[in-house]
Amino acid sequence: MGPWLAVLNLHAGPRPVDPAMVREALDRAGVQADLAIPGSVAETRSLIEEEAKIGRTHFALVGGDGTVNLAANALVPLGMDPPPVIGVLPAGTGCDLLRTFGLPQDIVGAARHLATEDTYDIDVVTLEGEWGTRYFVNVAQTGAGAAAAMTAPLMNRRLGAIRYPIAFGVRLPRFPKAQVRIVTERRSHESPALAVIVANAQFFAGGWNVAPKATLIDGVVDIQVIDTTKTRAASLVPKVIKGTHLADAAVRRFSAAEFSIETDPPWPVEADGDYVGNTPLRGRVVPAALRLKI
């Protein structure tokens, strides 16, 4: 393989990452890498696309789940064969994708993994709506959780992972419940709800075990419909954090490779922490679209 392209997202995490520290971690791990520091989201996506088109196959992402999402949206549409390899050097607020695989949550430890040969072929999920087409790797939501994900980035980044639960508490009281209709290749479901979670991996929001039965290598997503009162929603949060909420009567869970979600009224939609638009939406799993360095 050629050298890695290490892409440093200066806007990830509670404070900027020192490029010299990243360079040192890569050198100590014996990883051959070119370090790039784009100035914006648009520059980052353009850089990854251009490097892939000229033959780069290995991308080390210095950031969190949002940085992984950015790379997925740059790489997956290219249809590379074999799929590109991504590694994560965690510097973001959440870095929840790594938790599913039990990988180190620090740059030095994660850099050592880049020097090995092991990878997982992981699924990516396509979402389509009025916004166009977006891909996500970790978790997407619509409803109260998505509203919180819209508000959290507006808070001081030094708050780190606690921005999301604070934002959830702010948005929940006035957020409208909706009548939700979900259609998959095997079933349909319709009920009132407060939130719908579509999980490709297990964790989000800085360690919440939202989908303990999800895996990125099975060709399906884990869909959860949360139908509860706003008062009781707050008491459900500790269960979601621990991953014990699936047994709660407020949660309906099923899996699907293809799905559509309609809500009345329309709800916001977030993917890997980024607001993408509003319902309705359609989604499908793209099996083994990326190779994750483990």
JOTAFEN-V577847 format. One record per residue. N is the residue number from 0. RES is the residue in three letters. PSI is psi in whole degrees, 0 to 359 (none if undefined). NEAR is the number of other C-alpha atoms within 10 Angstrom. Layout:
n->[N N]
res->[RES RES]
psi->[PSI PSI]
near->[NEAR NEAR]
This chain:
n->[0 1 2 3 4 5 6 7 8 9 10 11 12 13 14 15 16 17 18 19 20 21 22 23 24 25 26 27 28 29 30 31 32 33 34 35 36 37 38 39 40 41 42 43 44 45 46 47 48 49 50 51 52 53 54 55 56 57 58 59 60 61 62 63 64 65 66 67 68 69 70 71 72 73 74 75 76 77 78 79 80 81 82 83 84 85 86 87 88 89 90 91 92 93 94 95 96 97 98 99 100 101 102 103 104 105 106 107 108 109 110 111 112 113 114 115 116 117 118 119 120 121 122 123 124 125 126 127 128 129 130 131 132 133 134 135 136 137 138 139 140 141 142 143 144 145 146 147 148 149 150 151 152 153 154 155 156 157 158 159 160 161 162 163 164 165 166 167 168 169 170 171 172 173 174 175 176 177 178 179 180 181 182 183 184 185 186 187 188 189 190 191 192 193 194 195 196 197 198 199 200 201 202 203 204 205 206 207 208 209 210 211 212 213 214 215 216 217 218 219 220 221 222 223 224 225 226 227 228 229 230 231 232 233 234 235 236 237 238 239 240 241 242 243 244 245 246 247 248 249 250 251 252 253 254 255 256 257 258 259 260 261 262 263 264 265 266 267 268 269 270 271 272 273 274 275 276 277 278 279 280 281 282 283 284 285 286 287 288 289 290 291 292 293]
res->[MET GLY PRO TRP LEU ALA VAL LEU ASN LEU HIS ALA GLY PRO ARG PRO VAL ASP PRO ALA MET VAL ARG GLU ALA LEU ASP ARG ALA GLY VAL GLN ALA ASP LEU ALA ILE PRO GLY SER VAL ALA GLU THR ARG SER LEU ILE GLU GLU GLU ALA LYS ILE GLY ARG THR HIS PHE ALA LEU VAL GLY GLY ASP GLY THR VAL ASN LEU ALA ALA ASN ALA LEU VAL PRO LEU GLY MET ASP PRO PRO PRO VAL ILE GLY VAL LEU PRO ALA GLY THR GLY CYS ASP LEU LEU ARG THR PHE GLY LEU PRO GLN ASP ILE VAL GLY ALA ALA ARG HIS LEU ALA THR GLU ASP THR TYR ASP ILE ASP VAL VAL THR LEU GLU GLY GLU TRP GLY THR ARG TYR PHE VAL ASN VAL ALA GLN THR GLY ALA GLY ALA ALA ALA ALA MET THR ALA PRO LEU MET ASN ARG ARG LEU GLY ALA ILE ARG TYR PRO ILE ALA PHE GLY VAL ARG LEU PRO ARG PHE PRO LYS ALA GLN VAL ARG ILE VAL THR GLU ARG ARG SER HIS GLU SER PRO ALA LEU ALA VAL ILE VAL ALA ASN ALA GLN PHE PHE ALA GLY GLY TRP ASN VAL ALA PRO LYS ALA THR LEU ILE ASP GLY VAL VAL ASP ILE GLN VAL ILE ASP THR THR LYS THR ARG ALA ALA SER LEU VAL PRO LYS VAL ILE LYS GLY THR HIS LEU ALA ASP ALA ALA VAL ARG ARG PHE SER ALA ALA GLU PHE SER ILE GLU THR ASP PRO PRO TRP PRO VAL GLU ALA ASP GLY ASP TYR VAL GLY ASN THR PRO LEU ARG GLY ARG VAL VAL PRO ALA ALA LEU ARG LEU LYS ILE]
psi->[156 182 152 151 111 116 115 119 103 345 5 146 175 341 154 145 138 118 327 325 321 314 317 318 319 316 317 329 356 29 122 117 144 126 126 144 81 155 351 171 316 319 322 311 316 318 313 316 313 318 322 321 336 11 359 137 345 125 120 119 114 96 209 206 329 325 320 318 317 316 319 319 339 322 316 318 343 342 41 141 112 165 152 158 130 140 154 124 101 119 8 183 320 304 40 335 320 331 325 328 3 32 158 143 26 154 318 312 319 326 324 330 335 340 356 178 350 134 157 136 114 149 153 152 132 133 137 137 200 341 350 221 130 152 149 157 322 277 140 157 157 147 211 322 322 323 319 321 333 324 324 316 343 348 165 125 340 346 340 223 342 354 321 308 326 314 324 317 328 318 332 314 325 5 133 134 163 160 122 136 123 129 128 181 348 341 171 153 136 130 166 155 163 337 155 130 133 107 128 330 185 329 153 175 32 36 3 127 69 333 73 343 3 151 147 9 18 0 7 161 159 114 130 129 121 112 99 170 159 326 317 341 322 324 344 336 313 328 320 318 319 346 22 8 344 336 353 143 341 351 126 125 139 171 158 152 334 145 157 148 124 143 147 106 172 145 155 155 132 150 120 36 354 131 130 340 207 161 155 164 159 149 156 152 135 101 140 46 337 159 121 128 126 none]
near->[6 10 13 21 23 25 24 25 25 19 18 22 21 15 15 14 18 10 16 10 12 19 16 13 19 24 14 12 17 13 18 15 19 14 18 15 15 16 12 12 13 10 12 21 18 15 19 22 19 14 15 19 13 8 11 18 22 24 26 24 23 26 26 24 31 22 26 24 21 22 25 23 21 19 26 18 13 13 11 15 9 11 19 22 20 24 24 31 29 29 26 26 23 27 30 27 26 24 19 20 15 10 18 19 18 13 18 18 15 22 26 19 20 26 15 12 8 11 16 15 17 21 26 26 28 18 21 18 17 11 12 10 15 18 26 27 28 30 26 27 25 28 28 28 26 27 23 25 27 21 17 23 15 10 13 10 17 12 15 19 20 15 22 23 18 15 20 22 13 15 19 20 11 9 17 17 21 19 14 24 17 20 16 18 11 10 11 12 13 14 13 16 22 24 23 25 23 26 30 29 29 25 26 26 23 21 18 20 23 27 28 19 14 20 20 25 16 14 20 23 31 22 23 21 24 25 20 18 12 17 10 10 17 15 10 18 17 14 17 18 18 13 18 16 20 18 11 11 10 18 18 15 15 14 19 19 18 19 22 19 19 19 23 14 12 17 25 21 28 24 26 27 26 19 19 22 19 19 22 22 21 18 22 20 24 18 17 18 24 25 19 22 22 21]
